[in-house]
Amino acid sequence: MNRQSTRTTSLSTNADLIGIPGGRAQLDTPCLLVELDALKRNISLGAEMVHAAGKSFSPHLKAHKTPQIAALQKQAGASGFCVASIGEAEIFAAVSIGPLTITSAFATDRQIARIAGLAERGTVLTVVVDHSEIIDRLARLDVSLSVLVDIDMGRGRAGCRDERQAISLSKKVLSAKNLTLTGLQCYAGHLSHTNDFKKRHEDAAQADARAKSFLEAVGSVTSGPLRCSGGSTGSSLSDLNSSALTDLQWGSYAVMDVEYNSVENSADGEALPFENALRVASRVISTGHEDHVVMDAGDKRFASKYGAAPRVVCPACNADGDFRPVSDEHGELRGSMLPGLGCKIEVIPPHCDPTVNLFDVVHVVDGDTLVDIWPVAARGVY
């Protein structure tokens, strides 16, 4: 199946400001920004940490959904990339970014046909499986695929719950002429926002032992090294020290958000070492109240997974205060120094992945200059 795209390139009203000194201050809002230098530092640091630990790096593109950011990650040494959906795989395969792993399960013949189409067009593709019926259907394809057996690491989502099931599925993959068993996916997603360091450290040790046990079980029916892929930005320190994980899927590290700022990276409460590169810019559109001003960015521009609010980091007009979306199109800024009509503020979004998915483009800024506008090419695809 050759899936035809129905997406068109979105134009930004801010394109005329590219390269103009002070253009950042003139942006039409609400809009999504990324600080270029902070983005590059995060990408460089993440790659250095993973490679120093002797592991491969397959950053998860669902965090930013943007080919230009993926290109920077590739330049930093990513060996491949992870995507959450077949649609994301189709978008990034079209720009030849490199080997792709689809980390979510799939179930329909239409989805399997799309996967076959990607392989036919030359995409180096790995899929994850947790059901024998899916393996049977993949085995009937005329294309070759790499396969990871998915393991439920305690979140109760997709994946094998016991070693017997993992062994059975592994044997079935090994018996298929067109499929190659390359390892396991052991994504312990429940660790990513376990903010307390001690609790996360204890849970990570249990997850590591579980992954190691599954690796040993599957290793008993196959030969050669197995890829063990997983990890997340919030559990990055544990991931680096894991005895089981060989390939890390960090995604949000490149841009960060308020909720990841709450994750304790050490026993003394030290934060994760990555910078907040992502912003949402918003302007004051009404000043009729003494205790707050009304902004032009509401619920349609923010996603919060754990209840955090956006955090003001770049207030205009010497403003300070607390920002919260209060309706679909509007937010409120409350504080002791409120900005005037038309003033722009910038806030760190609560949760980066779904917030990015609310925008067609990301505005790339360097100091006070808008240097480029990148399409969020994989937003909304499935």
C-alpha positions as CSV (number, residue, x, y, z in Angstrom):
1,M,0.0,0.0,0.0
2,N,1.4,3.4,-1.0
3,R,-0.2,5.7,1.5
4,Q,-0.8,9.2,0.0
5,S,-0.3,12.1,2.3
6,T,-3.1,14.5,2.8
7,R,-1.0,17.0,4.8
8,T,0.0,20.4,3.4
9,T,2.9,22.5,4.5
10,S,1.7,25.0,7.1
11,L,2.8,28.6,6.6
12,S,3.6,30.8,9.6
13,T,2.5,34.4,9.8
14,N,5.9,35.0,11.3
15,A,8.0,34.0,8.3
16,D,8.8,37.6,7.4
17,L,10.6,38.0,10.8
18,I,13.3,35.4,10.1
19,G,16.7,37.0,10.4
20,I,15.3,40.3,11.6
21,P,17.1,41.6,14.8
22,G,14.5,41.8,17.5
23,G,12.1,39.6,15.5
24,R,11.5,37.4,18.6
25,A,9.8,40.2,20.3
26,Q,7.4,40.8,17.4
27,L,6.1,37.3,16.9
28,D,2.5,36.7,16.4
29,T,1.2,34.5,19.2
30,P,0.4,32.0,20.5
31,C,3.4,30.2,19.0
32,L,5.8,27.4,19.9
33,L,9.5,28.3,20.2
34,V,12.7,26.4,20.7
35,E,16.0,27.9,22.0
36,L,18.5,26.7,19.4
37,D,21.6,26.8,21.6
38,A,19.9,25.0,24.5
39,L,18.5,22.4,22.0
40,K,22.0,21.7,20.6
41,R,23.5,21.5,24.1
42,N,20.8,19.0,25.2
43,I,21.4,16.8,22.1
44,S,25.1,16.9,22.5
45,L,25.0,16.1,26.2
46,G,22.5,13.3,25.8
47,A,24.6,11.6,23.1
48,E,27.8,12.0,25.2
49,M,26.1,10.4,28.2
50,V,24.8,7.4,26.3
51,H,27.9,6.7,24.4
52,A,30.1,7.0,27.5
53,A,27.9,4.3,29.1
54,G,28.7,2.0,26.1
55,K,25.1,1.9,24.8
56,S,23.5,2.7,21.5
57,F,21.2,5.7,21.2
58,S,17.8,5.6,19.4
59,P,16.1,8.9,20.4
60,H,12.3,8.8,20.4
61,L,11.0,11.2,17.8
62,K,7.5,11.4,19.4
63,A,8.8,14.1,21.7
64,H,9.4,16.7,19.0
65,K,8.1,15.2,15.7
66,T,10.4,17.5,13.8
67,P,12.8,16.3,11.0
68,Q,15.3,19.1,11.6
69,I,15.7,18.2,15.2
70,A,16.1,14.5,14.3
71,A,18.9,15.6,11.8
72,L,20.7,17.3,14.7
73,Q,20.4,14.1,16.8
74,K,21.7,12.0,13.9
75,Q,24.7,14.4,13.6
76,A,25.4,13.8,17.3
77,G,25.7,10.1,16.8
78,A,22.2,8.5,17.0
79,S,22.4,5.0,15.6
80,G,18.7,5.0,14.8
81,F,15.4,6.4,16.0
82,C,12.2,5.3,17.7
83,V,8.7,6.4,16.6
84,A,5.4,5.9,18.3
85,S,3.2,5.2,15.3
86,I,3.3,3.9,11.7
87,G,2.4,7.5,10.6
88,E,5.5,8.9,12.3
89,A,7.5,6.2,10.7
90,E,6.1,7.2,7.3
91,I,7.0,10.9,7.9
92,F,10.6,10.2,9.0
93,A,11.2,7.5,6.4
94,A,10.4,10.1,3.7
95,V,13.3,12.2,4.9
96,S,15.7,9.2,5.1
97,I,16.7,9.9,8.7
98,G,17.9,6.4,9.3
99,P,16.8,3.1,10.9
100,L,13.4,3.3,12.6
101,T,11.8,1.3,15.4
102,I,8.0,1.5,15.8
103,T,7.6,1.1,19.6
104,S,3.8,0.7,19.7
105,A,1.8,-2.4,18.9
106,F,-0.5,-2.7,15.9
107,A,-3.3,-5.0,15.0
108,T,-5.0,-4.5,11.6
109,D,-4.2,-5.7,8.1
110,R,-4.2,-2.1,6.9
111,Q,-1.5,-1.2,9.4
112,I,0.6,-4.3,8.4
113,A,0.2,-3.3,4.8
114,R,1.6,0.2,5.6
115,I,4.5,-1.4,7.4
116,A,5.2,-3.6,4.4
117,G,5.1,-0.5,2.2
118,L,7.8,1.1,4.3
119,A,10.0,-1.9,4.0
120,E,9.4,-2.2,0.2
121,R,10.6,1.4,-0.2
122,G,13.8,0.6,1.6
123,T,13.2,1.8,5.2
124,V,15.3,-0.2,7.7
125,L,12.5,-1.0,10.0
126,T,12.1,-2.8,13.4
127,V,8.6,-3.5,14.8
128,V,7.6,-4.8,18.3
129,V,5.2,-7.7,18.9
130,D,3.4,-9.2,21.8
131,H,0.9,-11.5,20.0
132,S,1.4,-14.7,18.0
133,E,-1.3,-13.7,15.5
134,I,0.6,-10.6,14.5
135,I,3.8,-12.6,13.9
136,D,1.9,-15.0,11.7
137,R,0.6,-12.1,9.6
138,L,4.0,-10.5,9.3
139,A,5.5,-13.9,8.3
140,R,3.3,-13.9,5.2
141,L,4.7,-10.6,3.9
142,D,7.2,-10.5,1.0
143,V,9.5,-8.1,2.9
144,S,12.1,-8.6,5.6
145,L,11.6,-7.1,9.0
146,S,13.5,-6.9,12.3
147,V,11.4,-7.8,15.4
148,L,11.6,-6.9,19.1
149,V,9.5,-8.9,21.5
150,D,7.7,-6.4,23.7
151,I,7.8,-6.9,27.5
152,D,5.4,-5.5,30.0
153,M,7.7,-3.9,32.5
154,G,5.0,-3.3,35.1
155,R,2.8,-0.6,33.6
156,G,0.1,-2.9,32.5
157,R,0.3,-1.7,28.9
158,A,1.3,-3.8,25.9
159,G,3.9,-6.6,26.2
160,C,4.6,-10.1,27.4
161,R,3.8,-10.6,31.1
162,D,5.8,-13.8,31.6
163,E,8.9,-15.4,30.2
164,R,7.0,-18.4,28.8
165,Q,5.1,-16.1,26.5
166,A,8.3,-14.3,25.5
167,I,10.0,-17.5,24.6
168,S,7.0,-18.8,22.6
169,L,6.9,-15.6,20.6
170,S,10.6,-15.5,20.1
171,K,10.5,-19.1,18.7
172,K,7.8,-18.1,16.3
173,V,9.7,-15.1,15.0
174,L,12.8,-17.3,14.6
175,S,10.8,-19.8,12.5
176,A,9.7,-17.1,10.0
177,K,12.0,-16.8,7.0
178,N,11.4,-13.1,6.5
179,L,11.7,-12.0,10.2
180,T,14.8,-11.5,12.3
181,L,14.6,-11.6,16.1
182,T,16.9,-8.7,17.2
183,G,15.9,-8.5,20.9
184,L,13.4,-7.2,23.4
185,Q,11.7,-3.9,24.1
186,C,11.8,-3.3,27.9
187,Y,10.4,0.1,28.3
188,A,9.7,0.8,32.0
189,G,7.6,3.9,31.3
190,H,6.3,4.1,34.9
191,L,9.8,5.2,36.0
192,S,9.9,8.3,33.8
193,H,7.8,10.5,36.2
194,T,8.6,8.8,39.5
195,N,10.0,12.1,40.8
196,D,11.4,10.8,44.1
197,F,15.0,9.7,43.6
198,K,15.0,6.9,46.2
199,K,11.7,5.4,45.0
200,R,12.7,5.6,41.3
201,H,16.1,4.0,42.1
202,E,14.5,1.1,43.9
203,D,11.9,0.6,41.1
204,A,14.6,0.8,38.4
205,A,16.6,-1.9,40.1
206,Q,13.5,-4.2,40.0
207,A,12.9,-3.3,36.3
208,D,16.5,-4.0,35.5
209,A,16.3,-7.4,37.1
210,R,13.1,-8.2,35.2
211,A,14.6,-7.1,31.9
212,K,17.7,-9.2,32.6
213,S,15.6,-12.2,33.4
214,F,13.6,-11.9,30.1
215,L,16.9,-11.5,28.2
216,E,18.3,-14.7,29.7
217,A,15.1,-16.6,28.9
218,V,14.9,-15.5,25.3
219,G,18.7,-15.9,25.0
220,S,18.2,-19.6,25.8
221,V,16.5,-20.1,22.4
222,T,18.6,-18.0,20.2
223,S,22.3,-17.1,19.7
224,G,24.2,-13.9,19.5
225,P,23.7,-10.6,21.3
226,L,20.2,-9.3,21.8
227,R,19.2,-5.6,21.6
228,C,17.4,-4.5,24.8
229,S,15.7,-1.2,24.0
230,G,14.0,1.1,26.5
231,G,14.6,3.9,28.9
232,S,13.3,7.5,29.1
233,T,14.5,11.0,30.0
234,G,13.2,10.8,33.5
235,S,15.0,7.5,34.3
236,S,18.1,8.5,32.4
237,L,20.6,8.0,35.3
238,S,19.2,4.5,36.0
239,D,19.2,3.7,32.3
240,L,22.9,4.5,32.0
241,N,23.7,2.1,34.8
242,S,21.4,-0.6,33.6
243,S,22.9,-4.1,33.2
244,A,20.1,-5.1,30.8
245,L,19.4,-2.1,28.5
246,T,21.7,-1.8,25.5
247,D,19.8,0.8,23.5
248,L,18.2,3.9,25.0
249,Q,15.0,5.6,23.7
250,W,15.2,9.0,25.4
251,G,13.0,11.6,23.7
252,S,12.1,14.6,25.9
253,Y,15.7,15.3,26.9
254,A,16.1,17.4,23.7
255,V,13.5,20.0,24.7
256,M,12.4,19.3,28.3
257,D,9.4,20.6,30.2
258,V,8.0,21.6,33.7
259,E,7.1,18.1,34.7
260,Y,10.6,16.7,33.9
261,N,12.1,19.5,35.9
262,S,10.4,17.9,39.0
263,V,12.3,14.6,38.6
264,E,15.1,14.2,41.1
265,N,18.2,13.1,39.4
266,S,20.2,12.5,42.7
267,A,19.6,11.8,46.4
268,D,20.1,15.5,47.2
269,G,17.3,16.6,44.8
270,E,19.5,17.7,41.9
271,A,17.5,18.2,38.7
272,L,18.1,16.4,35.4
273,P,21.1,17.9,33.5
274,F,19.1,19.0,30.5
275,E,17.9,22.6,29.8
276,N,14.4,23.8,29.0
277,A,14.7,24.6,25.3
278,L,11.0,24.7,24.6
279,R,8.7,27.7,25.0
280,V,5.2,28.8,24.3
281,A,4.9,32.5,23.6
282,S,1.7,34.4,24.5
283,R,0.5,38.0,24.5
284,V,-1.7,40.0,26.8
285,I,-5.0,40.7,25.1
286,S,-7.1,42.1,27.9
287,T,-6.2,44.1,31.1
288,G,-9.7,44.7,32.6
289,H,-9.0,43.1,35.9
290,E,-6.8,44.3,38.8
291,D,-5.4,40.9,39.8
292,H,-4.7,39.4,36.5
293,V,-4.3,39.9,32.7
294,V,-5.8,37.7,30.0
295,M,-3.4,36.0,27.5
296,D,-4.1,34.6,24.1
297,A,-2.9,31.0,24.9
298,G,-5.4,28.6,26.5
299,D,-6.0,24.9,26.7
300,K,-5.6,24.3,23.0
301,R,-1.9,25.3,23.4
302,F,-0.9,23.2,26.4
303,A,-0.9,19.6,27.6
304,S,-0.3,18.6,31.2
305,K,0.1,15.0,32.1
306,Y,0.5,15.2,35.8
307,G,-1.3,18.5,36.6
308,A,1.6,21.0,36.4
309,A,1.1,24.5,35.1
310,P,3.2,26.3,32.6
311,R,6.1,28.2,34.1
312,V,6.9,31.8,33.2
313,V,10.6,32.1,32.2
314,C,10.8,35.1,30.0
315,P,8.2,37.8,31.0
316,A,8.0,41.0,29.1
317,C,7.7,44.4,30.6
318,N,9.3,43.2,33.9
319,A,6.3,41.1,34.6
320,D,6.2,38.1,36.9
321,G,3.5,35.7,38.1
322,D,1.7,32.5,37.6
323,F,0.3,31.5,34.2
324,R,-2.6,29.0,33.8
325,P,-4.8,28.2,30.8
326,V,-8.4,28.9,31.9
327,S,-10.4,28.2,28.7
328,D,-9.8,26.9,25.1
329,E,-8.4,30.1,23.8
330,H,-7.3,32.1,26.9
331,G,-4.9,32.0,29.8
332,E,-4.5,34.1,32.9
333,L,-1.3,35.6,34.3
334,R,-1.5,36.6,38.0
335,G,1.3,38.4,39.9
336,S,2.6,41.5,41.5
337,M,3.9,43.1,38.3
338,L,1.4,42.5,35.5
339,P,2.4,43.3,31.9
340,G,0.5,45.8,29.8
341,L,-1.7,45.2,26.7
342,G,0.2,43.5,23.9
343,C,3.2,42.5,26.0
344,K,4.6,39.0,25.2
345,I,5.6,36.4,27.8
346,E,7.2,33.0,27.3
347,V,6.4,29.9,29.4
348,I,7.8,26.4,29.6
349,P,5.0,24.0,28.8
350,P,4.0,21.3,31.4
351,H,4.5,18.3,29.2
352,C,6.4,18.6,26.0
353,D,5.3,15.7,23.8
354,P,1.6,16.4,23.5
355,T,2.2,20.2,23.7
356,V,4.4,20.1,20.5
357,N,1.6,18.0,18.9
358,L,-0.7,21.1,19.2
359,F,1.3,23.2,16.9
360,D,2.0,23.1,13.1
361,V,5.5,24.7,13.4
362,V,8.2,25.5,15.9
363,H,9.9,28.9,15.8
364,V,13.7,28.5,16.2
365,V,15.2,31.4,18.1
366,D,18.7,32.5,18.9
367,G,18.8,35.4,21.4
368,D,16.4,38.0,20.1
369,T,16.4,36.7,16.6
370,L,14.0,34.3,14.8
371,V,16.5,32.2,12.8
372,D,14.1,29.6,11.2
373,I,10.7,28.0,11.3
374,W,10.5,24.2,11.3
375,P,7.4,22.2,10.5
376,V,6.2,19.8,13.2
377,A,5.9,17.3,10.3
378,A,4.6,14.3,12.3
379,R,2.0,16.1,14.4
380,G,-1.3,14.2,14.5
381,V,-0.3,11.3,12.3
382,Y,-1.2,7.8,13.3
